Amino acid sequence: METNGLSRRNFLIASAATGLAAALAACAPKATPAPAAEAPAEKPAEQPTAKPAEQPAAPTATPLPAVKEAYTVRFMCRAGAKYLPGYEKIIAEDFIPNNPGIKVQIEPAPDGWVEKLLAQMIAGTAVDLFQAWGNIFFNWVERDLLLDCQPYVEATMTDAEIADYNDFQWEGLMMRG
């Protein structure tokens, strides 16, 4: 029997992709303010002979900040290699257009990934982002191997976005707080 509803697996994949997009957006470079225009040197006042015709101000587009260097963010996909095209599609459509200069390198999780990831964290060679269940995080938190994401959550997520998570999901990932 085939159903067209949203399966738990697809929901989890979509949730992980949404979390990835939010985390990657936090990595985007902040916009820098445009330099203030210098005041022109004063000229002697001229007496106008005729009033110039008023022209409407042309709208100006706000340019994206220039990217000084490209960033590559490494993401370990626990779902396996067969799901990489789905992740690549979501990242290409939703993340890359809004975050120029940030490349996402997706790496499928290897067998024994929990132990391998721990060893990579200790060696300083771990991926930047990864998927894991909450109970796996405790060992990493106790060793101070994870970045505290709360400042990014407070700076970038609205209450409505946080409300999209089930309480048990949100609270299950709260460590030390």
C-alpha positions as CSV (number, residue, x, y, z in Angstrom):
1,M,0.0,0.0,0.0
2,E,1.4,3.4,-1.0
3,T,0.5,6.6,0.8
4,N,1.1,10.2,-0.3
5,G,1.5,11.5,3.3
6,L,4.6,12.7,4.8
7,S,6.6,9.8,6.3
8,R,8.5,10.1,9.5
9,R,11.8,9.6,7.6
10,N,10.9,12.4,5.1
11,F,9.9,14.6,8.0
12,L,13.2,14.0,9.8
13,I,15.1,14.6,6.6
14,A,13.3,17.9,5.9
15,S,13.8,18.9,9.6
16,A,17.5,18.2,9.4
17,A,17.8,20.1,6.1
18,T,15.9,23.1,7.7
19,G,18.2,23.0,10.7
20,L,21.2,22.8,8.3
21,A,20.0,25.8,6.4
22,A,19.5,27.8,9.6
23,A,22.9,26.8,10.9
24,L,24.6,27.6,7.6
25,A,22.8,31.0,7.4
26,A,24.4,31.8,10.7
27,C,27.8,31.3,9.0
28,A,27.0,33.9,6.3
29,P,29.2,37.1,6.4
30,K,27.4,40.1,7.9
31,A,26.6,43.0,5.6
32,T,29.0,45.9,6.0
33,P,27.7,49.4,6.0
34,A,28.4,51.5,2.9
35,P,31.0,54.2,3.5
36,A,29.6,57.6,4.1
37,A,29.8,59.9,1.1
38,E,32.2,62.7,1.5
39,A,30.9,66.2,1.4
40,P,31.9,68.1,-1.8
41,A,34.2,71.0,-1.4
42,E,32.3,74.3,-1.0
43,K,32.0,76.5,-4.0
44,P,31.0,80.1,-4.0
45,A,27.2,80.4,-4.1
46,E,25.8,80.8,-7.6
47,Q,22.7,82.6,-8.3
48,P,20.3,80.4,-10.2
49,T,18.8,81.9,-13.3
50,A,16.1,79.2,-13.7
51,K,14.8,76.6,-11.4
52,P,16.1,73.1,-12.6
53,A,13.4,70.5,-13.4
54,E,12.9,68.1,-10.6
55,Q,13.7,64.5,-11.4
56,P,12.4,61.6,-9.4
57,A,15.0,59.8,-7.3
58,A,16.0,56.6,-9.0
59,P,15.6,53.6,-6.7
60,T,18.9,51.9,-5.8
61,A,19.2,48.2,-5.1
62,T,21.0,47.2,-2.0
63,P,24.0,45.2,-3.2
64,L,25.0,42.0,-1.5
65,P,28.3,42.4,0.5
66,A,31.3,41.5,-1.5
67,V,32.6,38.1,-0.5
68,K,36.3,38.4,0.2
69,E,36.9,34.7,0.3
70,A,34.8,31.6,-0.3
71,Y,33.9,29.4,2.6
72,T,33.4,25.7,2.5
73,V,31.2,24.2,5.2
74,R,31.5,20.4,5.6
75,F,28.2,18.6,6.5
76,M,28.1,14.9,7.4
77,C,24.8,13.4,6.3
78,R,23.9,10.5,8.5
79,A,21.1,9.3,6.1
80,G,23.6,7.7,3.8
81,A,24.9,8.3,0.2
82,K,21.6,7.4,-1.5
83,Y,19.9,10.5,0.1
84,L,22.7,13.0,-0.9
85,P,20.8,14.1,-4.1
86,G,17.9,15.3,-1.9
87,Y,20.2,17.3,0.4
88,E,22.1,18.7,-2.6
89,K,18.8,19.9,-4.2
90,I,17.6,21.6,-1.1
91,I,20.9,23.3,-0.5
92,A,21.2,24.4,-4.1
93,E,17.6,25.8,-4.2
94,D,17.2,27.2,-0.7
95,F,20.7,28.0,0.7
96,I,23.2,28.8,-2.1
97,P,21.1,31.7,-3.7
98,N,20.9,33.4,-0.3
99,N,24.5,32.8,0.8
100,P,26.9,33.5,-2.0
101,G,30.4,32.5,-1.3
102,I,29.5,29.6,1.0
103,K,30.0,26.1,-0.5
104,V,28.5,23.1,1.2
105,Q,30.5,19.9,1.0
106,I,28.2,16.9,1.9
107,E,29.9,13.8,3.3
108,P,28.0,10.6,3.9
109,A,28.4,9.2,7.4
110,P,30.8,6.3,7.5
111,D,30.2,3.0,9.4
112,G,31.1,3.6,13.0
113,W,30.6,7.4,12.5
114,V,30.0,8.2,16.2
115,E,33.4,6.9,17.3
116,K,35.1,8.3,14.2
117,L,33.5,11.7,14.6
118,L,34.7,11.8,18.3
119,A,38.2,11.1,17.2
120,Q,38.0,13.8,14.5
121,M,36.7,16.3,17.0
122,I,39.6,15.6,19.3
123,A,42.0,15.9,16.4
124,G,40.4,19.1,15.1
125,T,39.5,17.6,11.7
126,A,35.7,17.0,12.2
127,V,33.0,18.2,9.8
128,D,31.4,21.6,10.6
129,L,27.8,20.3,10.8
130,F,26.4,16.8,11.4
131,Q,23.2,15.0,12.3
132,A,22.9,13.1,15.6
133,W,20.3,12.1,18.2
134,G,20.3,14.0,21.4
135,N,21.6,11.1,23.6
136,I,24.8,11.0,21.6
137,F,25.6,14.6,22.4
138,F,26.2,14.2,26.1
139,N,29.7,12.8,25.7
140,W,30.7,15.6,23.3
141,V,29.2,18.3,25.5
142,E,31.1,16.9,28.6
143,R,34.4,17.3,26.7
144,D,33.5,20.8,25.4
145,L,33.7,19.5,21.8
146,L,30.5,21.2,20.5
147,L,29.8,24.9,19.7
148,D,27.1,26.5,21.8
149,C,24.5,27.4,19.2
150,Q,22.3,29.5,21.6
151,P,23.8,32.8,20.5
152,Y,23.0,32.0,16.9
153,V,19.5,30.9,17.8
154,E,18.9,34.2,19.7
155,A,20.4,36.3,16.8
156,T,18.7,34.6,13.9
157,M,15.6,32.6,14.9
158,T,12.2,34.1,15.5
159,D,9.8,32.7,18.2
160,A,7.6,31.4,15.4
161,E,10.5,29.4,13.9
162,I,11.4,28.0,17.3
163,A,7.7,27.1,17.8
164,D,7.9,24.9,14.7
165,Y,9.9,22.4,16.7
166,N,8.1,19.9,19.0
167,D,8.9,20.7,22.6
168,F,10.6,17.3,23.1
169,Q,12.9,17.9,20.1
170,W,13.9,21.4,21.3
171,E,14.3,20.5,25.0
172,G,16.1,17.2,24.1
173,L,18.9,19.2,22.6
174,M,19.3,21.6,25.5
175,M,22.5,20.8,27.3
176,R,23.7,22.6,30.4
177,G,20.6,24.9,30.2
